[in-house]
Amino acid sequence: MATVEPLFKQYLYYPESAFGLFALKRQRLCERPWKNAVVQAGSDVVLQGREEMQRYCTDTSIIFRQESFFHWAFGVIESGCYSVIDMDTGKSTLFVPRLPPSYATSMGKIHSKEHFKEKYAVDNVQYTDEIASVWTSQKPSALLTLRGVNTDSGSACREASFEGISKFSVSNTILHPEIVECRVFKTDVELELLPYTNRISSEAHREVMKAVKVGMKEYEMESLFCHYSYSRGGMCHPSYTCICCSGENAAVLHYGQCWECYCFVSDIICSVPANGKFTDDQKTIYEVVLKSCRAMMSTMKPGESFLSGSVDAMLQVHLGAGFMTHGLCHFLGLDRIDEPGLWSLRTARHLEPGMVLTVEPGIYFIDHLLDQEIVGVTNRGMELLTCVPRTMEEIEACMEGCDKAFTPSSGPK
């Protein structure tokens, strides 16, 4: 057991079984049957983490958040790192920047390689300026780099690159689909962390509901949500841009708010009446969305799918892209959309245990409503991870300041 405290101890919550999480995930990657190609003996997986960035030409740093694939495999929170997984043995090497002595003056203690080896439970630690020389001595048959397009954003993930990489045989076509598939299925530890992030975000949503009054500014609601998530949950990074919306802005697709813990995210949306009471029009639309959400959850279990019929035909007629432009559901994990799917349909695959995904039927009208839940698929069915008032009676009671317990819809367990 490492002498350095497990990474999760810096947060207000951490599972006791967290140590060894990333070694387990690397093992899963090495042991899975790769579908698209045969991995050569002697191959190494090479990942590059995110570098720290400054705001334009200033010395002000942009808040650092690790690249998700790199975090999935190693959990490293420092910038400027590389990592290697030996596909034959499963052994791991972390490459960290060699910092100059002047770093300690303004940024703090410079840690040794042994510190990082214990902190991240890896087999070896080297400096990033030694990458080419280390590989030259080890003579891998191929370097498997990460190259693929996120079908949701259209952006490509960053492929590892370093001085001297051209001297090696590089394959950048087979790693991406395999590691993406690994991220779909959560480990037991991840299934402990994700309910925590969603619980804190749910509580923050309830705090905002209690405070909403006619005439409040959007930033006032946002500040309440941010303060609660950070002060009560130790969650200092939003899962995505946090915005509380009102009026016509409520029909804008990416108005929402949720936070993350150690890069594990939440994604919850609530719709409430500003004056605490639903109008007749709002009741009509809200009930349609709520019933749709609960109907979906009631059918969720391994082997089920949200789609029936021809997916190509659905895409051709833009099914779901009219009043429900965001799609029906998507996977959740280290990113708000953990495995991109089909635009406006999103998740089209059959459900399996270990998946965590959103349930978000919605109807987008100006001045009207959207709700979104987070669920995990278990061997027995579905487990609801969010805990916010959903019925109109529960929402109105919460906005009146009533703290009485409510029972979230849990569906089949």
QUIDAGI-V749273 format. One record per pair of residues at least 4 apart in sequence whose ideal C-beta (glycine too) atoms are under 8 Angstrom apart, sorted by sequence separation. I is the first residue (numbers start at 0). J is the second residue. D is the distance in whole Angstrom. If there is no record, write none. Layout:
I_J_D ; I_J_D
This chain:
1_5_8 ; 4_8_4 ; 13_17_5 ; 16_20_8 ; 19_23_6 ; 20_24_7 ; 21_25_6 ; 22_26_6 ; 23_27_7 ; 24_28_7 ; 25_29_7 ; 26_30_6 ; 27_31_6 ; 33_37_7 ; 38_42_5 ; 53_57_6 ; 65_69_6 ; 66_70_7 ; 67_71_6 ; 68_72_7 ; 69_73_6 ; 70_74_6 ; 85_89_7 ; 98_102_4 ; 101_105_7 ; 102_106_5 ; 103_107_7 ; 110_114_4 ; 111_115_8 ; 112_116_6 ; 113_117_6 ; 114_118_6 ; 115_119_6 ; 116_120_8 ; 125_129_5 ; 129_133_5 ; 130_134_6 ; 131_135_6 ; 132_136_7 ; 133_137_6 ; 134_138_8 ; 149_153_7 ; 160_164_6 ; 163_167_8 ; 170_174_8 ; 173_177_7 ; 174_178_6 ; 175_179_6 ; 176_180_6 ; 177_181_7 ; 178_182_7 ; 179_183_7 ; 180_184_8 ; 185_189_4 ; 186_190_7 ; 187_191_7 ; 188_192_7 ; 189_193_6 ; 190_194_7 ; 191_195_7 ; 192_196_7 ; 193_197_6 ; 194_198_6 ; 195_199_7 ; 196_200_6 ; 197_201_6 ; 198_202_6 ; 199_203_6 ; 200_204_7 ; 201_205_7 ; 202_206_7 ; 203_207_7 ; 204_208_6 ; 205_209_7 ; 206_210_7 ; 207_211_6 ; 211_215_6 ; 215_219_5 ; 216_220_8 ; 217_221_6 ; 218_222_6 ; 219_223_7 ; 220_224_7 ; 221_225_6 ; 222_226_6 ; 223_227_6 ; 224_228_6 ; 225_229_6 ; 226_230_6 ; 227_231_5 ; 228_232_5 ; 229_233_7 ; 237_241_4 ; 244_248_4 ; 245_249_6 ; 247_251_8 ; 259_263_6 ; 271_275_8 ; 272_276_6 ; 277_281_4 ; 278_282_7 ; 279_283_7 ; 280_284_7 ; 281_285_6 ; 282_286_6 ; 283_287_7 ; 284_288_7 ; 285_289_6 ; 286_290_6 ; 287_291_6 ; 288_292_6 ; 289_293_6 ; 290_294_6 ; 291_295_7 ; 292_296_7 ; 293_297_6 ; 294_298_7 ; 295_299_7 ; 299_303_6 ; 306_310_6 ; 308_312_7 ; 309_313_7 ; 310_314_6 ; 311_315_6 ; 312_316_7 ; 314_318_7 ; 317_321_7 ; 319_323_5 ; 320_324_6 ; 323_327_7 ; 331_335_7 ; 333_337_6 ; 340_344_7 ; 341_345_6 ; 350_354_6 ; 363_367_7 ; 364_368_8 ; 376_380_8 ; 377_381_7 ; 389_393_6 ; 390_394_7 ; 391_395_6 ; 392_396_6 ; 393_397_6 ; 394_398_6 ; 395_399_6 ; 397_401_7 ; 4_9_8 ; 7_12_8 ; 8_13_6 ; 33_38_6 ; 53_58_6 ; 54_59_5 ; 65_70_4 ; 70_75_7 ; 75_80_5 ; 84_89_7 ; 85_90_5 ; 98_103_8 ; 103_108_6 ; 110_115_6 ; 116_121_6 ; 125_130_7 ; 134_139_6 ; 148_153_7 ; 149_154_5 ; 159_164_8 ; 164_169_7 ; 185_190_5 ; 210_215_8 ; 215_220_6 ; 227_232_7 ; 229_234_6 ; 244_249_5 ; 249_254_7 ; 259_264_4 ; 272_277_5 ; 277_282_5 ; 298_303_6 ; 308_313_7 ; 313_318_4 ; 319_324_8 ; 331_336_8 ; 332_337_4 ; 340_345_4 ; 362_367_6 ; 376_381_6 ; 377_382_5 ; 388_393_4 ; 389_394_7 ; 396_401_4 ; 7_13_3 ; 53_59_6 ; 54_60_7 ; 69_75_7 ; 70_76_8 ; 84_90_8 ; 85_91_8 ; 103_109_5 ; 115_121_7 ; 116_122_8 ; 148_154_7 ; 149_155_7 ; 228_234_5 ; 229_235_6 ; 242_248_8 ; 248_254_6 ; 258_264_8 ; 259_265_7 ; 272_278_7 ; 313_319_7 ; 329_335_8 ; 330_336_7 ; 331_337_5 ; 340_346_5 ; 341_347_5 ; 362_368_7 ; 363_369_7 ; 375_381_7 ; 376_382_8 ; 388_394_5 ; 6_13_8 ; 7_14_7 ; 53_60_6 ; 54_61_6 ; 73_80_8 ; 75_82_7 ; 84_91_6 ; 85_92_8 ; 102_109_6 ; 116_123_7 ; 148_155_5 ; 149_156_7 ; 244_251_7 ; 257_264_7 ; 258_265_7 ; 306_313_7 ; 319_326_6 ; 329_336_5 ; 330_337_4 ; 340_347_6 ; 361_368_7 ; 362_369_7 ; 374_381_5 ; 375_382_5 ; 396_403_7 ; 5_13_7 ; 52_60_7 ; 53_61_7 ; 83_91_7 ; 116_124_5 ; 125_133_6 ; 134_142_8 ; 147_155_7 ; 148_156_8 ; 185_193_7 ; 257_265_4 ; 277_285_6 ; 319_327_6 ; 329_337_8 ; 330_338_4 ; 340_348_8 ; 361_369_4 ; 374_382_6 ; 388_396_7 ; 397_405_8 ; 51_60_6 ; 52_61_5 ; 73_82_5 ; 82_91_7 ; 83_92_4 ; 100_109_8 ; 115_124_5 ; 146_155_7 ; 147_156_6 ; 211_220_6 ; 257_266_5 ; 272_281_6 ; 329_338_8 ; 361_370_7 ; 374_383_6 ; 375_384_6 ; 388_397_5 ; 396_405_8 ; 7_17_4 ; 51_61_8 ; 65_75_6 ; 72_82_6 ; 82_92_7 ; 146_156_7 ; 210_220_7 ; 244_254_4 ; 257_267_5 ; 295_305_7 ; 329_339_8 ; 330_340_8 ; 346_356_6 ; 359_369_7 ; 360_370_8 ; 361_371_7 ; 373_383_8 ; 374_384_6 ; 6_17_7 ; 52_63_8 ; 65_76_6 ; 69_80_7 ; 82_93_5 ; 83_94_7 ; 98_109_5 ; 113_124_7 ; 145_156_6 ; 242_253_8 ; 243_254_8 ; 255_266_7 ; 256_267_8 ; 329_340_6 ; 359_370_7 ; 372_383_6 ; 373_384_4 ; 5_17_5 ; 51_63_5 ; 72_84_7 ; 81_93_8 ; 82_94_7 ; 112_124_4 ; 145_157_8 ; 146_158_4 ; 225_237_8 ; 242_254_5 ; 255_267_8 ; 359_371_4 ; 372_384_8 ; 373_385_5 ; 393_405_5 ; 5_18_5 ; 65_78_8 ; 69_82_7 ; 80_93_6 ; 81_94_4 ; 112_125_7 ; 145_158_6 ; 158_171_6 ; 207_220_5 ; 210_223_6 ; 240_253_7 ; 242_255_7 ; 243_256_6 ; 255_268_5 ; 358_371_7 ; 359_372_7 ; 372_385_5 ; 49_63_7 ; 80_94_6 ; 112_126_8 ; 144_158_5 ; 145_159_7 ; 239_253_7 ; 241_255_8 ; 242_256_6 ; 326_340_8 ; 357_371_6 ; 358_372_5 ; 49_64_7 ; 63_78_5 ; 80_95_5 ; 144_159_5 ; 241_256_4 ; 270_285_7 ; 326_341_8 ; 357_372_7 ; 358_373_8 ; 390_405_8 ; 28_44_7 ; 49_65_6 ; 79_95_8 ; 80_96_7 ; 207_223_5 ; 225_241_6 ; 239_255_7 ; 241_257_7 ; 326_342_7 ; 329_345_5 ; 330_346_7 ; 357_373_6 ; 358_374_6 ; 1_18_7 ; 48_65_6 ; 49_66_4 ; 79_96_4 ; 95_112_7 ; 142_159_8 ; 206_223_6 ; 207_224_5 ; 224_241_6 ; 241_258_7 ; 326_343_5 ; 327_344_7 ; 328_345_6 ; 329_346_6 ; 356_373_8 ; 357_374_8 ; 372_389_8 ; 388_405_6 ; 0_18_7 ; 48_66_6 ; 73_91_7 ; 75_93_7 ; 77_95_7 ; 78_96_8 ; 206_224_7 ; 239_257_7 ; 270_288_8 ; 325_343_8 ; 326_344_6 ; 327_345_6 ; 328_346_5 ; 337_355_8 ; 355_373_7 ; 356_374_6 ; 389_407_7 ; 47_66_8 ; 77_96_8 ; 156_175_7 ; 224_243_7 ; 237_256_7 ; 238_257_4 ; 324_343_7 ; 326_345_3 ; 327_346_7 ; 355_374_7 ; 370_389_7 ; 389_408_7 ; 49_69_7 ; 73_93_6 ; 95_115_6 ; 203_223_8 ; 204_224_7 ; 221_241_6 ; 237_257_7 ; 238_258_6 ; 323_343_8 ; 326_346_8 ; 355_375_5 ; 356_376_7 ; 387_407_8 ; 48_69_4 ; 203_224_5 ; 206_227_5 ; 221_242_6 ; 237_258_5 ; 238_259_5 ; 249_270_7 ; 354_375_7 ; 355_376_8 ; 386_407_5 ; 46_68_6 ; 47_69_7 ; 48_70_8 ; 93_115_6 ; 142_164_7 ; 221_243_5 ; 236_258_7 ; 237_259_7 ; 305_327_6 ; 320_342_8 ; 354_376_4 ; 385_407_7 ; 46_69_5 ; 93_116_8 ; 220_243_4 ; 235_258_8 ; 236_259_5 ; 305_328_7 ; 320_343_4 ; 332_355_6 ; 353_376_7 ; 203_227_4 ; 234_258_4 ; 319_343_5 ; 330_354_7 ; 331_355_5 ; 352_376_6 ; 383_407_6 ; 48_73_8 ; 142_167_5 ; 144_169_6 ; 146_171_4 ; 202_227_7 ; 203_228_5 ; 217_242_7 ; 218_243_8 ; 234_259_6 ; 239_264_8 ; 318_343_7 ; 319_344_6 ; 330_355_7 ; 331_356_6 ; 351_376_6 ; 352_377_6 ; 383_408_7 ; 46_72_6 ; 93_119_6 ; 141_167_8 ; 142_168_7 ; 144_170_7 ; 145_171_7 ; 146_172_7 ; 217_243_5 ; 232_258_7 ; 234_260_5 ; 236_262_8 ; 238_264_4 ; 317_343_6 ; 318_344_7 ; 330_356_5 ; 331_357_6 ; 350_376_5 ; 352_378_5 ; 383_409_5 ; 46_73_8 ; 48_75_6 ; 51_78_4 ; 141_168_5 ; 142_169_5 ; 143_170_5 ; 144_171_5 ; 217_244_6 ; 233_260_7 ; 238_265_6 ; 239_266_8 ; 314_341_6 ; 329_356_6 ; 382_409_7 ; 383_410_7 ; 44_72_8 ; 50_78_5 ; 51_79_7 ; 93_121_5 ; 135_163_8 ; 139_167_7 ; 140_168_7 ; 141_169_7 ; 142_170_7 ; 143_171_8 ; 146_174_8 ; 147_175_3 ; 199_227_8 ; 200_228_7 ; 203_231_8 ; 217_245_6 ; 232_260_7 ; 238_266_6 ; 245_273_6 ; 328_356_5 ; 329_357_6 ; 381_409_8 ; 48_77_8 ; 49_78_6 ; 50_79_5 ; 92_121_7 ; 95_124_6 ; 97_126_4 ; 141_170_5 ; 145_174_5 ; 146_175_6 ; 147_176_7 ; 199_228_6 ; 202_231_7 ; 203_232_8 ; 229_258_8 ; 314_343_8 ; 328_357_5 ; 355_384_7 ; 381_410_5 ; 48_78_7 ; 91_121_4 ; 92_122_7 ; 93_123_7 ; 94_124_8 ; 95_125_8 ; 96_126_7 ; 97_127_7 ; 131_161_7 ; 143_173_7 ; 144_174_7 ; 145_175_6 ; 202_232_8 ; 215_245_8 ; 228_258_4 ; 314_344_7 ; 328_358_5 ; 380_410_7 ; 381_411_6 ; 382_412_7 ; 48_79_7 ; 91_122_5 ; 92_123_4 ; 93_124_5 ; 94_125_5 ; 95_126_6 ; 96_127_5 ; 97_128_6 ; 130_161_5 ; 131_162_6 ; 135_166_7 ; 143_174_5 ; 217_248_7 ; 310_341_7 ; 313_344_6 ; 327_358_8 ; 328_359_6 ; 380_411_4 ; 381_412_7 ; 48_80_4 ; 90_122_4 ; 91_123_7 ; 92_124_7 ; 93_125_8 ; 94_126_7 ; 95_127_7 ; 131_163_3 ; 147_179_7 ; 199_231_7 ; 224_256_5 ; 295_327_8 ; 327_359_7 ; 379_411_7 ; 380_412_6 ; 47_80_8 ; 48_81_7 ; 90_123_7 ; 92_125_6 ; 94_127_5 ; 130_163_7 ; 131_164_8 ; 134_167_6 ; 145_178_7 ; 199_232_3 ; 225_258_8 ; 295_328_8 ; 326_359_8 ; 327_360_6 ; 379_412_6 ; 47_81_5 ; 48_82_7 ; 127_161_8 ; 200_234_8 ; 310_344_7 ; 325_359_6 ; 46_81_7 ; 94_129_7 ; 131_166_7 ; 199_234_6 ; 221_256_7 ; 377_412_7 ; 45_81_7 ; 46_82_5 ; 94_130_6 ; 196_232_8 ; 207_243_7 ; 325_361_6 ; 374_410_8 ; 45_82_8 ; 46_83_8 ; 195_232_8 ; 310_347_5 ; 323_360_6 ; 45_83_6 ; 46_84_8 ; 196_234_7 ; 306_344_7 ; 323_361_6 ; 44_83_7 ; 82_121_8 ; 322_361_8 ; 323_362_7 ; 324_363_6 ; 43_83_5 ; 44_84_4 ; 322_362_5 ; 323_363_7 ; 43_84_7 ; 92_133_8 ; 305_346_7 ; 306_347_5 ; 322_363_6 ; 43_85_6 ; 44_86_6 ; 196_238_8 ; 305_347_8 ; 322_364_8 ; 331_373_6 ; 43_86_7 ; 304_347_7 ; 28_72_7 ; 42_86_5 ; 75_119_6 ; 304_348_7 ; 325_369_8 ; 41_86_8 ; 42_87_8 ; 74_119_6 ; 304_349_5 ; 41_87_6 ; 73_119_6 ; 81_127_6 ; 303_349_7 ; 304_350_7 ; 24_71_6 ; 25_72_6 ; 40_87_6 ; 80_127_7 ; 302_349_6 ; 303_350_5 ; 24_72_6 ; 25_73_8 ; 38_86_6 ; 73_121_7 ; 79_127_7 ; 301_349_8 ; 302_350_7 ; 81_130_6 ; 301_350_6 ; 302_351_8 ; 21_71_8 ; 300_350_7 ; 301_351_6 ; 21_72_6 ; 299_350_6 ; 301_352_6 ; 21_73_5 ; 204_256_8 ; 21_74_4 ; 203_256_8 ; 20_74_7 ; 29_84_7 ; 203_258_7 ; 28_84_7 ; 200_256_8 ; 29_86_6 ; 86_143_7 ; 200_257_5 ; 200_258_6 ; 215_273_8 ; 25_84_5 ; 199_258_7 ; 299_358_8 ; 29_89_5 ; 211_271_6 ; 213_273_5 ; 196_257_8 ; 199_260_8 ; 208_269_7 ; 212_273_7 ; 213_274_5 ; 196_258_7 ; 211_273_6 ; 212_274_8 ; 296_358_6 ; 26_89_6 ; 196_259_6 ; 204_267_6 ; 208_271_5 ; 295_358_5 ; 25_89_6 ; 196_260_5 ; 211_275_7 ; 195_260_6 ; 200_265_4 ; 204_269_5 ; 266_331_6 ; 295_360_6 ; 25_91_6 ; 199_265_8 ; 201_267_6 ; 265_331_8 ; 292_358_6 ; 196_263_5 ; 200_267_5 ; 264_331_6 ; 292_359_8 ; 6_74_6 ; 192_260_6 ; 195_263_8 ; 196_264_6 ; 197_265_4 ; 264_332_7 ; 292_360_5 ; 22_91_7 ; 192_261_7 ; 196_265_4 ; 263_332_7 ; 264_333_7 ; 266_335_5 ; 291_360_4 ; 6_76_7 ; 193_263_6 ; 197_267_7 ; 263_333_6 ; 264_334_7 ; 192_263_5 ; 262_333_5 ; 264_335_6 ; 193_265_8 ; 252_324_6 ; 288_360_6 ; 252_325_6 ; 288_361_6 ; 189_263_7 ; 288_362_6 ; 287_362_6 ; 299_374_6 ; 301_376_6 ; 296_372_7 ; 300_376_7 ; 68_145_6 ; 299_376_6 ; 301_378_7 ; 81_159_7 ; 257_335_8 ; 284_362_6 ; 292_370_6 ; 296_374_6 ; 300_379_8 ; 81_161_7 ; 284_364_7 ; 288_368_6 ; 292_372_6 ; 300_380_4 ; 288_369_7 ; 289_370_6 ; 299_380_7 ; 300_381_7 ; 288_370_6 ; 299_381_4 ; 284_367_5 ; 285_368_5 ; 284_368_5 ; 285_370_8 ; 296_381_6 ; 281_367_7 ; 280_367_8 ; 281_368_7 ; 296_383_7 ; 68_156_6 ; 66_156_8 ; 43_134_8 ; 66_157_7 ; 266_357_6 ; 268_359_7 ; 268_361_8 ; 43_137_8 ; 43_139_4 ; 239_335_5 ; 41_138_8 ; 42_139_6 ; 45_142_5 ; 238_335_5 ; 270_367_8 ; 292_389_8 ; 21_119_7 ; 22_120_6 ; 41_139_6 ; 42_140_6 ; 43_141_8 ; 45_143_7 ; 270_368_4 ; 21_120_7 ; 41_140_4 ; 42_141_5 ; 43_142_6 ; 44_143_5 ; 45_144_5 ; 46_145_6 ; 270_369_6 ; 40_140_6 ; 41_141_7 ; 42_142_7 ; 43_143_7 ; 270_370_6 ; 289_389_6 ; 19_120_6 ; 39_140_5 ; 42_143_6 ; 268_369_5 ; 269_370_6 ; 289_390_7 ; 18_120_7 ; 39_141_5 ; 268_370_6 ; 268_371_4 ; 267_371_6 ; 38_143_7 ; 266_371_7 ; 267_372_7 ; 286_391_8 ; 72_178_8 ; 267_373_6 ; 285_391_6 ; 71_178_7 ; 266_373_6 ; 49_157_8 ; 265_373_6 ; 282_391_6 ; 47_157_6 ; 68_178_6 ; 71_181_8 ; 3_114_7 ; 47_158_8 ; 71_182_6 ; 252_363_7 ; 299_410_6 ; 300_411_6 ; 6_118_7 ; 47_159_4 ; 296_408_6 ; 299_411_8 ; 6_119_8 ; 46_159_6 ; 47_160_7 ; 250_363_5 ; 297_410_5 ; 3_117_5 ; 45_159_5 ; 47_161_8 ; 68_182_8 ; 250_364_6 ; 277_391_5 ; 296_410_4 ; 297_411_7 ; 2_117_6 ; 3_118_5 ; 250_365_5 ; 293_408_5 ; 1_117_4 ; 249_365_8 ; 250_366_7 ; 255_371_8 ; 1_118_7 ; 249_366_7 ; 250_367_7 ; 277_394_8 ; 293_410_8 ; 247_365_5 ; 249_367_7 ; 267_385_5 ; 269_387_6 ; 277_395_7 ; 1_120_6 ; 247_366_7 ; 249_368_7 ; 265_384_8 ; 269_388_8 ; 276_395_6 ; 246_366_7 ; 249_369_8 ; 265_385_8 ; 267_387_7 ; 275_395_6 ; 272_394_8 ; 271_394_5 ; 272_395_8 ; 275_398_4 ; 275_399_6 ; 269_394_8 ; 272_398_8 ; 271_398_6 ; 42_170_8 ; 44_174_6 ; 36_170_8 ; 38_173_7 ; 36_172_7 ; 35_172_8 ; 36_173_4 ; 35_173_5 ; 193_331_7 ; 193_332_7 ; 33_173_7 ; 35_176_6 ; 34_176_7 ; 35_177_7 ; 34_177_8 ; 189_332_7 ; 33_177_5 ; 31_177_6 ; 183_330_6 ; 185_332_7 ; 182_330_8 ; 28_177_7 ; 31_180_8 ; 183_332_8 ; 28_178_6 ; 31_181_7 ; 182_332_6 ; 182_333_7 ; 28_181_5 ; 27_181_6 ; 183_337_7 ; 182_337_6 ; 183_338_5 ; 182_338_6 ; 24_181_7 ; 180_338_8 ; 27_186_8 ; 179_338_6 ; 24_186_7 ; 193_355_6 ; 23_186_6 ; 190_353_7 ; 23_188_8 ; 190_355_7 ; 20_186_6 ; 189_355_8 ; 184_351_7 ; 186_353_8 ; 20_188_5 ; 184_352_8 ; 185_353_5 ; 20_189_7 ; 184_353_4 ; 185_354_7 ; 183_353_8 ; 184_354_7 ; 185_355_6 ; 16_187_7 ; 17_188_6 ; 183_354_6 ; 16_188_5 ; 64_236_6 ; 14_188_5 ; 62_236_7 ; 16_191_7 ; 17_192_8 ; 197_373_5 ; 14_191_4 ; 14_192_7 ; 151_329_8 ; 193_373_8 ; 208_388_7 ; 194_375_8 ; 193_375_7 ; 205_387_6 ; 12_195_5 ; 204_387_5 ; 205_388_7 ; 201_385_5 ; 202_386_8 ; 7_192_8 ; 151_336_5 ; 190_375_6 ; 200_385_8 ; 201_386_4 ; 198_384_8 ; 201_387_5 ; 208_394_7 ; 74_261_8 ; 149_336_8 ; 152_339_7 ; 197_384_4 ; 211_398_6 ; 151_339_4 ; 197_385_5 ; 198_386_6 ; 209_397_6 ; 150_339_4 ; 151_340_8 ; 197_386_8 ; 208_397_5 ; 209_398_6 ; 149_339_5 ; 150_340_7 ; 185_375_8 ; 194_384_5 ; 208_398_5 ; 150_341_8 ; 151_342_7 ; 193_384_6 ; 209_400_6 ; 70_262_5 ; 150_342_7 ; 205_397_6 ; 67_262_7 ; 65_262_6 ; 64_262_7 ; 11_231_8 ; 12_232_8 ; 11_232_6 ; 12_233_7 ; 11_233_4 ; 10_233_5 ; 9_233_8 ; 10_234_8 ; 12_260_7 ; 10_260_6 ; 10_261_6 ; 7_261_6 ; 6_261_7 ; 71_333_6 ; 70_333_6 ; 67_333_4 ; 67_334_5
